[in-house]
């Protein structure tokens, strides 16, 4: 069952990546720490209000579907990210540093 959910989440992430940036629901935050080997990033983020995730501003760790994307991030970077619920937990499906 978990493999099916991860496969579905990966498919959603690929579909989301195929859409243009204006069509995605981006949130923003600041990187506090990065653990690419664990596929995790700790963000201090603003309020998130997307179709699937609604939460207040806070600091929290996020799992990511693409740990490779974390390799270019560093503490202090300001980022924008797309987050979806997977098995009831918020998971980042896309993240990039803002210039």
Secondary structure, 3 states (H helix, E strand, C coil): CHHHHHHHHHHHHHHHHHCCHHHCCCEEEEEEEEEHHHCEEEEEECCEECCCCEECCEEEEEEECCHHHHHHCCCCCEEEEEEEEECCEEEEEEEEECC
